[in-house]
Amino acid sequence: MVTGSMADQPETTAFAATLRAAIATSGLSLDRIQARLQARGVAVSVTALSYWQSGKRQPERQSSLSAVRVLEEILAVPPGALLSLLSPPRPRGVSSHRSRTVTEEPQTFPLEALQRLLDKVGAPNALEQRHQQHHQLKLVGLHDLCEIAVDGGQRAVTARAVFQAGADGQDRWLLVYAQGDPDAGQPVLHAVRNCEVGRNEVDDEHGLTVAELVFDRPIDRGETHLIEYSLVNDGPPYPECRNTSYREFRRPVREYLLEIRFDPETAPERCWQYSSQGADAPADRRELKLDQGHGVHAVALDFGPGVFGIDWEY
C-alpha cells in the first residue's frame, strides 16, 4: 500500500522580501498586525503572516488576497505594492489530479527506489504479483485519518488496518509510505496498537519509507488482527500536501475509509473524492460536504487495484 502527498518547495519571493521589509519598517509585531487586521474584520493567523514573510507560503485564496490589501494600509505601503508581487497560484487540487490513473509504476517515486528498500528489509519479492505472501495475509479493512494543519500542510496520518490470515503464523505487514516532499524530511512512524515497528529503511532522496509492522502475536488461518499506527510530521511549517490525500492499492481491499480533518481557521471551500482503477477506466469524482467537525470522509467498497483519494480547494 502507498499513501502519498505531493508538495512544492518553499522559496523566497519578491513578495516575501517586500513584506518582511515593510513589517520591519513599521515596527509592529506580528501579534499587533494580526490584532489590527482583526479589528478591520480580517481573520489571518500569526502563523500565516509568519509564513508569508518567510516565503514558505503565499496568499492565494480570495480571502487572503483581500487581507493583503488591508495589510498594505496597516503597513503604510502604496496600494498594490504587495499584491503586484504575488506570483500566480501553484497548480493544485482538482485540476492536478483529473488525469491520475493507476499503473505498474507508483505515483510519486521510481519503482527502483522502492525495490532497493524492499531488499534492505528482507522482502525482495514483495512486488511480485505471484509471490506466495500475497495470499497469506489479506487487508480487509483500512481507515486513514489525515490531519491538515492551519498552514494547509499535513500534520499526521493515523491508520487502523484489519487483516485476515490465509495461512498459519502470520505476524507482520509491510508498510510503504511516500511523503512526496523529500525536503520536508520523513515523518516519524509510531506503532500505536497491537504491533511494533520492525525493520525499516528510508530513502530521503525520494521521500520514501518502508517498514515492517510486527504484530503483537502471530495469527493463524481465518483469524483477523487489528493494528493502528501513525506517521507524524515535524512542524510548523508542515509538509505541503498540494490539497490532496490518497492511498494507492496494488491489491483489492474490501473496505477503505479515508477521513480528512481540517483546522477550523483554514477549512477549504470545496472537496471531492476521486478514484481510478486503470488507464482505460474513467476517473470517478464526487463532491463532498464538510461536516460540523471541519472534516470530510469517503468510503470505497471492494476497491482496487487503483488509487482512491480526496482533494480540496480553498
Backbone as numpy.savetxt, mean C-alpha at the origin, in Angstrom:
# Nx Ny Nz CAx CAy CAz Cx Cy Cz
1.72 -15.60 -2.77 0.88 -14.40 -2.77 1.76 -13.16 -2.77
1.27 -12.14 -3.40 2.03 -10.90 -3.46 1.11 -9.75 -3.11
1.44 -9.00 -2.08 0.77 -7.74 -1.86 1.69 -6.66 -2.35
1.15 -5.52 -2.74 2.06 -4.52 -3.29 1.50 -3.13 -3.25
2.39 -2.16 -3.30 2.04 -0.76 -3.49 3.12 -0.14 -4.33
2.72 0.80 -5.17 3.66 1.44 -6.08 3.88 2.87 -5.61
5.06 3.41 -5.79 5.37 4.69 -5.19 6.25 5.55 -6.05
6.07 6.87 -5.88 6.96 7.85 -6.47 8.01 8.26 -5.46
9.17 8.67 -5.91 10.22 9.11 -5.02 10.03 10.60 -4.72
10.16 11.02 -3.44 10.04 12.42 -3.13 11.18 13.21 -3.75
10.92 14.46 -4.13 11.96 15.27 -4.73 11.79 16.71 -4.27
12.90 17.45 -4.21 12.84 18.86 -3.86 12.42 19.64 -5.09
11.37 20.45 -4.95 10.81 21.18 -6.07 10.94 22.68 -5.84
10.68 23.43 -6.91 10.69 24.89 -6.78 9.61 25.34 -5.81
8.47 24.66 -5.84 7.39 24.98 -4.90 7.86 24.81 -3.46
8.48 23.65 -3.18 8.93 23.38 -1.81 9.97 24.40 -1.35
10.91 24.72 -2.22 11.96 25.66 -1.84 11.40 27.05 -1.58
10.46 27.48 -2.44 9.85 28.82 -2.28 8.99 28.88 -1.03
8.22 27.81 -0.79 7.39 27.78 0.42 8.26 27.79 1.66
9.33 27.02 1.67 10.22 26.97 2.83 10.82 28.34 3.11
11.23 29.05 2.05 11.82 30.38 2.21 10.78 31.37 2.71
9.55 31.27 2.21 8.49 32.19 2.63 8.14 31.97 4.10
8.12 30.72 4.54 7.83 30.42 5.95 8.94 30.97 6.83
10.20 30.81 6.41 11.32 31.32 7.19 11.26 32.84 7.30
10.92 33.50 6.19 10.84 34.97 6.19 9.71 35.46 7.07
8.61 34.73 7.12 7.45 35.16 7.90 7.70 35.08 9.39
8.60 34.18 9.80 8.86 33.99 11.22 7.78 33.19 11.93
6.84 32.63 11.17 5.75 31.88 11.76 6.12 30.40 11.86
5.71 29.76 12.94 5.88 28.32 13.07 4.77 27.63 12.28
4.96 26.35 12.00 3.93 25.61 11.28 2.64 25.52 12.09
2.75 25.45 13.40 1.56 25.43 14.25 0.77 26.73 14.10
1.46 27.87 14.08 0.78 29.16 13.94 0.17 29.31 12.56
0.88 28.82 11.54 0.33 28.88 10.19 -0.94 28.03 10.11
-0.89 26.83 10.70 -2.08 25.98 10.68 -3.24 26.67 11.39
-2.97 27.32 12.51 -4.03 28.01 13.25 -4.64 29.13 12.43
-3.82 29.87 11.69 -4.33 30.97 10.86 -5.14 30.42 9.68
-4.69 29.31 9.13 -5.48 28.67 8.07 -6.83 28.22 8.61
-6.81 27.60 9.79 -8.04 27.11 10.38 -9.00 28.25 10.70
-8.46 29.40 11.13 -9.30 30.56 11.41 -10.02 31.06 10.17
-9.47 30.75 8.99 -10.10 31.15 7.73 -10.90 30.01 7.11
-11.14 28.96 7.91 -11.96 27.86 7.44 -11.23 26.86 6.56
-9.91 26.85 6.63 -9.12 25.94 5.79 -8.43 24.92 6.70
-8.71 23.64 6.47 -8.15 22.56 7.30 -6.95 21.94 6.60
-5.76 22.20 7.16 -4.52 21.57 6.68 -3.72 21.16 7.90
-3.26 19.94 7.94 -2.51 19.47 9.10 -1.09 20.02 9.09
-0.48 20.09 10.28 0.91 20.49 10.38 1.80 19.52 9.62
1.43 18.24 9.66 2.19 17.24 8.92 2.20 17.55 7.43
1.03 17.90 6.88 0.95 18.22 5.46 1.80 19.44 5.11
1.75 20.47 5.96 2.57 21.65 5.72 4.06 21.29 5.72
4.43 20.42 6.65 5.83 20.00 6.73 6.25 19.26 5.47
5.39 18.38 4.97 5.71 17.63 3.76 5.77 18.55 2.55
4.89 19.54 2.48 4.90 20.47 1.35 6.22 21.24 1.29
6.69 21.73 2.43 7.90 22.55 2.40 9.18 21.72 2.25
9.09 20.42 2.54 10.26 19.56 2.38 10.33 18.92 1.00
9.23 18.98 0.25 9.19 18.36 -1.07 8.78 16.91 -1.05
8.44 16.36 0.14 8.03 14.97 0.22 6.63 14.76 -0.36
5.81 15.77 -0.34 4.49 15.74 -0.95 4.24 17.10 -1.58
3.27 17.16 -2.50 2.85 18.45 -3.04 1.32 18.52 -3.02
0.75 19.72 -2.88 -0.71 19.84 -2.91 -1.24 19.43 -4.28
-2.26 18.56 -4.29 -2.84 18.11 -5.55 -4.36 18.17 -5.56
-4.99 17.88 -4.41 -6.45 17.94 -4.37 -6.92 19.38 -4.50
-8.17 19.55 -4.94 -8.71 20.89 -5.10 -8.72 21.64 -3.77
-9.05 20.94 -2.69 -9.07 21.59 -1.38 -7.67 22.04 -0.97
-6.64 21.26 -1.34 -5.27 21.64 -1.02 -4.82 22.84 -1.84
-5.23 22.88 -3.11 -4.88 24.03 -3.95 -5.53 25.30 -3.43
-6.76 25.17 -2.94 -7.43 26.33 -2.34 -6.69 26.78 -1.08
-6.17 25.81 -0.34 -5.41 26.15 0.87 -4.14 26.91 0.52
-3.50 26.56 -0.60 -2.28 27.26 -1.00 -2.58 28.73 -1.31
-3.73 29.02 -1.89 -4.11 30.42 -2.17 -4.19 31.21 -0.86
-4.80 30.62 0.15 -4.88 31.30 1.46 -3.50 31.38 2.09
-2.69 30.36 1.89 -1.33 30.35 2.42 -0.50 31.50 1.84
-0.71 31.81 0.58 -0.01 32.94 -0.05 -0.34 34.24 0.68
-1.59 34.39 1.07 -2.00 35.61 1.80 -1.34 35.65 3.18
-1.37 34.53 3.89 -0.81 34.48 5.25 0.68 34.77 5.24
1.38 34.24 4.22 2.84 34.42 4.13 3.23 35.70 3.41
2.23 36.48 2.98 2.47 37.78 2.35 3.35 37.68 1.11
3.05 36.67 0.26 3.72 36.56 -1.03 2.72 36.92 -2.12
3.16 37.34 -3.31 2.24 37.73 -4.37 1.30 36.60 -4.75
0.06 36.92 -5.12 -0.89 35.88 -5.54 -0.31 35.06 -6.70
-0.39 33.76 -6.56 0.13 32.87 -7.60 1.60 32.52 -7.46
2.29 33.16 -6.50 3.73 32.92 -6.34 4.03 31.47 -5.98
3.13 30.82 -5.27 3.31 29.41 -4.92 2.57 28.49 -5.89
1.31 28.84 -6.20 0.52 27.99 -7.08 1.18 27.80 -8.45
1.81 28.83 -8.96 2.40 28.74 -10.30 3.59 27.79 -10.35
4.12 27.42 -9.17 5.30 26.54 -9.13 4.94 25.07 -8.99
3.65 24.77 -8.84 3.25 23.38 -8.67 3.32 22.64 -10.00
3.93 21.46 -9.98 3.98 20.63 -11.17 2.66 19.90 -11.33
2.35 19.37 -12.53 1.10 18.64 -12.73 1.01 17.46 -11.78
-0.21 17.09 -11.36 -0.37 15.94 -10.47 0.23 14.68 -11.08
0.81 13.85 -10.21 1.39 12.59 -10.67 0.29 11.61 -11.04
0.53 10.76 -12.07 -0.47 9.76 -12.42 -0.72 8.81 -11.26
-1.95 8.54 -10.95 -2.28 7.68 -9.84 -3.72 7.22 -9.95
-4.11 6.34 -9.02 -5.51 5.97 -8.90 -6.05 5.25 -10.10
-7.23 5.69 -10.57 -7.99 4.94 -11.55 -7.24 4.75 -12.85
-6.75 5.83 -13.44 -6.15 5.73 -14.76 -4.91 4.86 -14.78
-4.18 4.82 -13.69 -2.93 4.07 -13.69 -3.14 2.57 -13.52
-4.38 2.11 -13.28 -4.60 0.69 -13.05 -5.64 0.08 -13.98
-6.14 0.83 -14.94 -7.18 0.28 -15.80 -6.66 -0.87 -16.66
-5.39 -0.84 -17.00 -4.86 -1.86 -17.91 -4.16 -2.99 -17.18
-4.26 -3.06 -15.84 -3.55 -4.09 -15.11 -4.12 -5.47 -15.41
-3.27 -6.40 -15.73 -3.68 -7.78 -15.96 -2.71 -8.70 -15.24
-3.14 -9.91 -15.01 -2.26 -10.88 -14.38 -1.44 -11.58 -15.45
-0.15 -11.76 -15.19 0.75 -12.43 -16.11 1.63 -13.38 -15.31
2.50 -14.11 -16.00 3.44 -14.96 -15.29 4.47 -14.11 -14.54
4.74 -12.89 -15.05 5.70 -11.99 -14.39 4.98 -11.21 -13.30
5.51 -11.14 -12.07 4.87 -10.36 -11.02 4.73 -8.89 -11.40
3.88 -8.19 -10.65 3.51 -6.83 -11.01 4.63 -5.81 -10.82
5.40 -5.91 -9.74 6.28 -4.80 -9.37 7.74 -5.16 -9.25
8.13 -6.38 -9.66 9.53 -6.76 -9.54 9.82 -7.88 -10.55
11.07 -8.03 -10.97 11.41 -9.09 -11.92 11.38 -10.46 -11.26
10.96 -11.44 -12.00 10.86 -12.80 -11.48 12.21 -13.32 -11.00
13.28 -12.88 -11.66 14.62 -13.34 -11.27 14.96 -12.91 -9.84
14.53 -11.69 -9.47 14.81 -11.21 -8.11 14.09 -12.07 -7.08
12.85 -12.45 -7.38 12.11 -13.31 -6.46 12.76 -14.69 -6.36
13.17 -15.24 -7.47 13.77 -16.56 -7.46 15.04 -16.60 -6.60
15.83 -15.53 -6.65 17.04 -15.47 -5.83 16.71 -15.57 -4.34
15.66 -14.89 -3.91 15.27 -14.93 -2.50 14.70 -16.29 -2.13
13.92 -16.87 -3.04 13.37 -18.20 -2.78 14.48 -19.22 -2.59
15.53 -19.11 -3.39 16.68 -20.01 -3.24 17.30 -19.87 -1.85
17.39 -18.63 -1.37 18.04 -18.37 -0.08 17.23 -18.91 1.10
15.90 -18.92 0.99 15.08 -19.41 2.11 14.77 -20.90 1.97
15.41 -21.56 1.00 15.25 -23.00 0.86 13.98 -23.43 0.16
13.43 -22.57 -0.71 12.22 -22.92 -1.45 12.42 -22.65 -2.94
13.42 -23.27 -3.56 13.75 -22.95 -4.95 12.68 -23.34 -5.95
11.78 -24.28 -5.58 10.77 -24.76 -6.51 9.39 -24.15 -6.28
9.31 -23.11 -5.46 8.01 -22.56 -5.06 7.21 -22.01 -6.23
7.88 -21.57 -7.30 7.17 -20.98 -8.43 6.71 -22.01 -9.45
7.10 -23.25 -9.27 6.71 -24.28 -10.23 5.27 -24.72 -9.95
4.40 -24.55 -10.95 2.98 -24.84 -10.77 2.73 -26.31 -10.46
3.62 -27.21 -10.91 3.41 -28.63 -10.69 4.11 -29.12 -9.42
4.72 -28.21 -8.70 5.44 -28.61 -7.49 4.45 -29.17 -6.47
4.81 -30.29 -5.84 3.89 -31.00 -4.96 3.38 -30.14 -3.81
4.18 -29.20 -3.35 3.79 -28.39 -2.20 2.55 -27.56 -2.48
2.27 -27.26 -3.76 1.09 -26.48 -4.10 -0.19 -27.19 -3.67
-0.16 -28.50 -3.53 -1.36 -29.26 -3.21 -1.40 -29.67 -1.74
-0.39 -29.30 -0.97 -0.31 -29.74 0.41 -0.87 -28.73 1.40
-0.93 -27.46 1.03 -1.45 -26.42 1.92 -2.24 -25.43 1.08
-3.54 -25.36 1.34 -4.42 -24.51 0.54 -4.86 -23.30 1.34
-4.73 -22.12 0.73 -5.24 -20.90 1.33 -6.73 -20.82 1.04
-7.55 -20.90 2.08 -9.00 -20.90 1.87 -9.64 -19.55 2.19
-9.00 -18.75 3.01 -9.55 -17.45 3.36 -8.46 -16.48 3.75
-8.62 -15.21 3.34 -7.61 -14.19 3.62 -8.28 -12.84 3.82
-7.85 -12.12 4.85 -8.35 -10.78 5.14 -7.17 -9.84 5.30
-7.06 -8.87 4.40 -6.02 -7.84 4.48 -6.64 -6.54 4.97
-6.03 -5.93 5.97 -6.41 -4.60 6.43 -5.24 -3.66 6.18
-5.43 -2.71 5.27 -4.39 -1.74 4.92 -4.73 -0.41 5.56
-3.81 0.14 6.36 -4.02 1.41 7.05 -3.27 2.52 6.32
-4.01 3.55 5.90 -3.44 4.69 5.20 -3.29 5.86 6.17
-2.09 6.42 6.24 -1.80 7.50 7.19 -2.33 8.83 6.69
-2.19 9.86 7.53 -2.70 11.18 7.19 -2.00 11.75 5.97
-0.77 11.33 5.69 -0.05 11.84 4.52 -0.36 11.06 3.25
-1.28 10.09 3.35 -1.65 9.31 2.18 -0.76 8.10 1.95
0.27 7.92 2.78 1.15 6.78 2.64 0.62 5.57 3.40
1.23 4.42 3.16 0.79 3.18 3.79 1.49 2.98 5.13
0.69 3.00 6.21 1.25 2.84 7.55 1.53 1.36 7.84
0.57 0.50 7.53 0.72 -0.91 7.87 -0.29 -1.75 7.10
0.03 -3.04 6.99 -0.90 -4.04 6.48 -0.95 -5.17 7.49
-2.16 -5.53 7.92 -2.35 -6.66 8.82 -3.16 -7.71 8.09
-2.70 -8.96 8.13 -3.36 -10.03 7.39 -3.71 -11.18 8.31
-4.93 -11.72 8.11 -5.36 -12.96 8.76 -5.61 -13.98 7.66
-4.97 -15.13 7.76 -5.07 -16.15 6.73 -5.47 -17.49 7.34
-6.35 -18.20 6.63 -6.80 -19.52 7.05 -6.36 -20.54 6.00
-5.69 -21.59 6.44 -5.18 -22.63 5.55 -5.83 -23.97 5.87
-5.86 -24.82 4.86 -6.31 -26.20 5.06 -5.23 -27.13 4.52
-4.86 -28.13 5.31 -3.79 -29.04 4.92 -4.32 -30.12 3.99
-3.53 -30.41 2.95 -3.84 -31.50 2.04 -2.98 -32.72 2.29
-2.10 -32.60 3.27 -1.23 -33.71 3.66 -0.83 -33.50 5.11
-0.39 -34.55 5.77 -0.01 -34.45 7.18 1.28 -33.65 7.35
1.41 -33.02 8.53 2.66 -32.38 8.90 2.93 -31.03 8.27
1.90 -30.31 7.84 2.11 -28.99 7.26 2.37 -27.98 8.37
3.47 -27.23 8.27 3.84 -26.37 9.40 4.32 -24.98 9.03
4.20 -24.59 7.73 4.68 -23.26 7.38 4.08 -22.78 6.06
4.10 -21.45 5.89 3.62 -20.81 4.66 4.65 -19.79 4.23
4.80 -19.63 2.93 5.80 -18.72 2.38 5.14 -17.40 1.98
5.59 -16.31 2.59 5.06 -14.97 2.29 5.99 -14.26 1.33
5.41 -13.68 0.27 6.14 -12.81 -0.65 5.48 -11.44 -0.61
6.25 -10.43 -0.26 5.70 -9.07 -0.15 6.54 -8.10 -0.96
5.85 -7.31 -1.81 6.51 -6.29 -2.62 6.12 -4.92 -2.12
7.09 -4.19 -1.58 6.83 -2.84 -1.10 6.54 -1.88 -2.24
7.27 -2.04 -3.36 7.03 -1.18 -4.51 7.76 0.14 -4.45
8.35 0.48 -3.31 9.09 1.73 -3.15 10.39 1.42 -2.41
11.41 0.97 -3.12 12.65 0.57 -2.46 13.26 1.65 -1.59
13.15 2.93 -1.99 13.75 4.01 -1.23 13.11 4.18 0.15
11.90 3.67 0.31 11.21 3.82 1.60 11.70 2.82 2.63
12.47 1.83 2.20 12.90 0.79 3.12 11.83 -0.27 3.28
12.23 -1.42 3.78 11.30 -2.52 3.93 10.51 -2.42 5.23
9.25 -2.86 5.23 8.47 -2.86 6.47 8.99 -3.92 7.43
8.63 -3.79 8.68 9.00 -4.78 9.70 7.88 -5.82 9.77
8.25 -7.09 9.62 7.30 -8.18 9.66 7.13 -8.67 11.10
5.88 -8.70 11.57 5.57 -9.18 12.91 4.64 -10.40 12.81
4.97 -11.46 13.52 4.06 -12.60 13.67 3.13 -12.28 14.84
1.84 -12.12 14.55 0.89 -11.67 15.57 0.23 -12.83 16.31
-0.24 -13.83 15.55 -0.95 -14.95 16.19 -0.61 -16.26 15.50
-0.41 -17.29 16.31 -0.35 -18.68 15.87 0.77 -18.98 14.87
1.82 -18.17 14.86 2.95 -18.41 13.97 4.15 -17.62 14.45
5.30 -17.89 13.85 6.49 -17.09 14.10 7.26 -16.95 12.78
8.09 -15.92 12.69 8.86 -15.67 11.48 10.05 -16.62 11.45
10.18 -17.39 10.37 11.31 -18.29 10.20 12.37 -17.66 9.32
12.87 -18.41 8.36 13.87 -17.87 7.44 13.26 -16.73 6.62
14.01 -15.65 6.50 13.50 -14.52 5.72 14.66 -13.80 5.04
14.39 -13.27 3.84 15.38 -12.58 3.04 14.76 -11.32 2.43
15.60 -10.30 2.24 15.13 -9.02 1.71 15.98 -8.61 0.52
15.34 -8.11 -0.51 16.01 -7.51 -1.66 15.69 -6.01 -1.63
16.62 -5.21 -1.09 16.38 -3.78 -0.95 16.25 -3.07 -2.30
16.95 -3.58 -3.30 16.91 -2.93 -4.61 15.52 -2.94 -5.21
14.80 -4.04 -5.02 13.47 -4.17 -5.61 12.35 -4.06 -4.58
12.68 -3.76 -3.33 11.66 -3.63 -2.31 10.90 -4.93 -2.06
11.63 -6.03 -1.97 11.00 -7.35 -1.94 11.40 -8.10 -0.67
10.41 -8.74 -0.03 10.64 -9.56 1.15 10.06 -10.95 0.92
10.82 -11.98 1.26 10.34 -13.36 1.26 10.60 -13.93 2.64
9.57 -14.49 3.26 9.72 -14.98 4.63 8.85 -16.21 4.86
9.36 -17.12 5.69 8.57 -18.25 6.16 7.77 -17.82 7.38
6.49 -18.16 7.41 5.68 -18.01 8.60 5.42 -19.43 9.13
6.09 -19.75 10.22 6.07 -21.11 10.76 4.92 -21.23 11.76
4.05 -22.20 11.55 2.89 -22.40 12.42 3.33 -22.81 13.82
2.49 -22.49 14.80 2.83 -22.87 16.18 2.68 -24.37 16.41
2.05 -25.08 15.47 1.99 -26.54 15.52 1.74 -27.06 14.12
2.25 -28.23 13.77 1.96 -28.81 12.47 0.49 -29.22 12.38
-0.08 -29.15 11.19 -1.46 -29.58 10.99 -1.49 -30.73 9.99
-2.49 -31.61 10.17 -2.60 -32.80 9.33 -3.71 -32.63 8.29
-3.78 -33.59 7.39 -4.73 -33.53 6.28 -6.15 -33.21 6.77
-6.78 -32.20 6.13 -8.14 -31.83 6.47 -8.24 -30.78 7.57
-7.18 -30.60 8.36 -7.20 -29.60 9.42 -7.02 -28.20 8.85
-7.54 -27.22 9.58 -7.34 -25.82 9.20 -6.51 -25.11 10.26
-5.89 -24.00 9.85 -5.05 -23.24 10.78 -5.17 -21.76 10.45
-5.33 -20.95 11.49 -5.45 -19.50 11.34 -4.18 -18.83 11.83
-3.61 -17.94 10.99 -2.46 -17.15 11.44 -2.76 -15.67 11.19
-2.04 -14.83 11.89 -2.15 -13.38 11.70 -0.75 -12.78 11.74
-0.48 -11.88 10.80 0.82 -11.21 10.76 0.62 -9.78 10.29
1.64 -8.94 10.51 1.54 -7.55 10.09 2.87 -7.09 9.49
2.77 -6.13 8.60 3.93 -5.48 8.00 3.79 -4.00 8.29
4.72 -3.46 9.07 4.61 -2.09 9.59 5.73 -1.23 9.02
5.37 -0.08 8.45 6.34 0.83 7.86 6.76 1.91 8.84
7.99 2.38 8.69 8.45 3.54 9.45 7.84 4.80 8.86
7.62 5.79 9.71 7.09 7.06 9.25 6.73 7.92 10.43
6.23 9.14 10.16 6.11 9.71 8.82 7.46 10.23 8.30
7.56 10.44 6.94 6.53 10.10 5.96 6.48 8.60 5.72
5.30 8.12 5.37 5.11 6.71 5.07 5.25 6.47 3.57
5.55 5.23 3.16 5.73 4.96 1.74 4.52 5.40 0.92
4.76 6.13 -0.13 3.70 6.57 -1.03 3.11 5.35 -1.73
1.80 5.17 -1.64 1.20 3.93 -2.18 0.43 4.17 -3.48
0.57 5.34 -4.07 -0.05 5.63 -5.36 -1.54 5.33 -5.36
-2.18 5.51 -4.21 -3.63 5.39 -4.09 -4.14 4.01 -4.50
-3.43 2.98 -4.13 -3.92 1.64 -4.43 -3.37 0.64 -3.43
-4.12 -0.45 -3.22 -3.64 -1.60 -2.46 -4.23 -2.83 -3.13
-3.42 -3.85 -3.36 -3.91 -5.02 -4.07 -3.16 -6.27 -3.62
-3.71 -7.39 -3.99 -3.08 -8.68 -3.74 -3.07 -9.43 -5.07
-1.93 -10.02 -5.39 -1.78 -10.81 -6.61 -1.79 -12.29 -6.24
-2.73 -13.04 -6.78 -2.89 -14.46 -6.48 -2.40 -15.29 -7.66
-1.49 -16.19 -7.39 -1.02 -17.12 -8.42 -1.80 -18.43 -8.39
-2.58 -18.65 -7.31 -3.47 -19.80 -7.20 -4.82 -19.33 -6.69
-5.90 -20.09 -6.92 -7.24 -19.67 -6.49 -7.35 -19.56 -4.97
-8.21 -18.65 -4.52 -8.54 -18.51 -3.11 -10.06 -18.51 -2.99
-10.56 -19.18 -1.95 -12.01 -19.30 -1.80 -12.64 -17.96 -1.43
-12.01 -17.24 -0.50 -12.57 -15.94 -0.08 -11.43 -14.97 0.24
-11.51 -13.78 -0.33 -10.53 -12.73 -0.03 -11.26 -11.46 0.33
-10.95 -10.89 1.49 -11.52 -9.63 1.95 -10.40 -8.61 2.04
-10.55 -7.51 1.32 -9.59 -6.41 1.37 -10.27 -5.20 1.98
-9.67 -4.68 3.05 -10.23 -3.53 3.76 -9.18 -2.42 3.80
-9.59 -1.20 3.44 -8.72 -0.04 3.51 -9.28 0.92 4.54
-8.43 1.35 5.47 -8.88 2.30 6.51 -8.06 3.59 6.35
-8.77 4.70 6.15 -8.12 5.99 5.90 -8.12 6.85 7.15
-7.16 7.78 7.21 -7.17 8.78 8.27 -8.32 9.75 7.99
-9.10 10.12 9.01 -10.24 11.01 8.77 -9.86 12.34 8.11
-8.63 12.82 8.37 -8.24 14.11 7.80 -8.01 14.04 6.30
-7.72 12.86 5.77 -7.39 12.75 4.35 -8.15 11.61 3.68
-9.41 11.45 4.04 -10.23 10.42 3.40 -10.47 10.78 1.93
-10.44 9.81 1.03 -10.60 10.10 -0.39 -12.04 10.44 -0.75
-12.21 11.00 -1.94 -13.53 11.35 -2.42 -14.23 10.16 -3.09
-13.46 9.32 -3.79 -14.05 8.18 -4.49 -13.12 6.96 -4.38
-13.73 5.77 -4.35 -12.97 4.53 -4.27 -13.57 3.51 -5.24
-12.73 2.62 -5.73 -13.18 1.55 -6.62 -12.50 0.24 -6.24
-13.19 -0.87 -6.43 -12.53 -2.17 -6.42 -12.26 -2.55 -7.87
-11.18 -3.30 -8.09 -10.86 -3.74 -9.44 -10.30 -5.15 -9.38
-10.45 -5.86 -10.48 -9.91 -7.21 -10.55 -9.62 -7.56 -11.99
-8.67 -8.46 -12.18 -8.32 -8.95 -13.51 -7.84 -10.37 -13.35
-8.30 -11.26 -14.23 -7.94 -12.67 -14.12 -7.32 -13.21 -15.40
-6.65 -12.35 -16.16 -5.97 -12.81 -17.36 -5.91 -11.74 -18.41
-4.92 -11.85 -19.29 -4.73 -10.83 -20.31 -5.92 -10.71 -21.24
-6.65 -11.81 -21.45 -7.79 -11.79 -22.37 -9.11 -11.51 -21.67
-9.09 -11.47 -20.35 -10.32 -11.24 -19.60 -10.52 -9.75 -19.35
-11.75 -9.25 -19.49 -11.98 -7.82 -19.24 -11.80 -7.49 -17.77
-11.22 -6.33 -17.50 -11.05 -5.88 -16.12 -12.40 -5.50 -15.53
-12.62 -5.87 -14.31 -13.89 -5.58 -13.63 -13.68 -4.46 -12.63
-14.53 -3.44 -12.67 -14.42 -2.31 -11.76 -15.78 -2.02 -11.15
-15.77 -1.59 -9.88 -17.02 -1.26 -9.20 -16.74 -0.17 -8.17
-17.57 0.86 -8.16 -17.36 1.96 -7.22 -17.78 1.53 -5.82
-17.02 1.99 -4.81 -17.27 1.68 -3.41 -17.62 2.96 -2.65
-18.34 2.80 -1.55 -18.72 3.92 -0.71 -17.98 3.85 0.63
-17.47 4.99 1.08 -16.83 5.04 2.40 -17.85 4.75 3.49
-17.43 3.99 4.52 -18.32 3.75 5.65 -18.09 4.81 6.72
-18.81 4.70 7.83 -18.72 5.71 8.88 -17.37 5.70 9.59
-16.62 4.63 9.42 -15.29 4.56 10.03 -14.19 4.99 9.08
-14.56 5.71 8.00 -13.59 6.20 7.02 -12.85 5.06 6.34
-13.57 4.02 5.99 -12.96 2.88 5.34 -13.83 2.33 4.23
-13.25 1.44 3.43 -13.98 0.71 2.40 -13.51 -0.74 2.43
-14.32 -1.62 1.84 -13.90 -3.01 1.73 -14.44 -3.60 0.45
-13.81 -4.69 0.01 -14.26 -5.43 -1.17 -13.98 -6.91 -0.93
-14.85 -7.76 -1.48 -14.74 -9.19 -1.26 -14.67 -9.91 -2.60
-13.75 -10.87 -2.72 -13.65 -11.73 -3.89 -13.90 -13.17 -3.45
-14.80 -13.87 -4.14 -15.13 -15.25 -3.83 -14.68 -16.16 -4.97
-14.05 -17.27 -4.61 -13.55 -18.23 -5.61 -12.78 -17.49 -6.70
-11.78 -16.75 -6.27 -11.04 -15.86 -7.16 -9.64 -16.39 -7.44
-9.16 -16.13 -8.65 -7.78 -16.39 -8.98 -7.59 -17.54 -9.95
-6.39 -17.58 -10.55 -5.30 -16.61 -10.41 -5.71 -15.23 -10.94
-5.11 -14.19 -10.37 -5.44 -12.85 -10.79 -5.01 -11.80 -9.81
-5.41 -10.57 -10.09 -5.10 -9.41 -9.25 -6.41 -8.81 -8.77
-6.51 -8.56 -7.47 -7.71 -7.97 -6.88 -7.27 -6.84 -5.96
-7.89 -5.67 -6.10 -7.47 -4.55 -5.27 -8.49 -3.43 -5.19
-8.10 -2.39 -4.50 -8.91 -1.18 -4.34 -8.01 0.01 -4.65
-8.52 0.95 -5.43 -7.81 2.22 -5.59 -8.76 3.36 -5.28
-8.19 4.55 -5.13 -8.99 5.69 -4.67 -8.49 6.98 -5.27
-9.30 8.02 -5.13 -9.02 9.31 -5.76 -9.37 10.42 -4.76
-8.45 11.37 -4.60 -8.68 12.49 -3.70 -9.29 13.66 -4.43
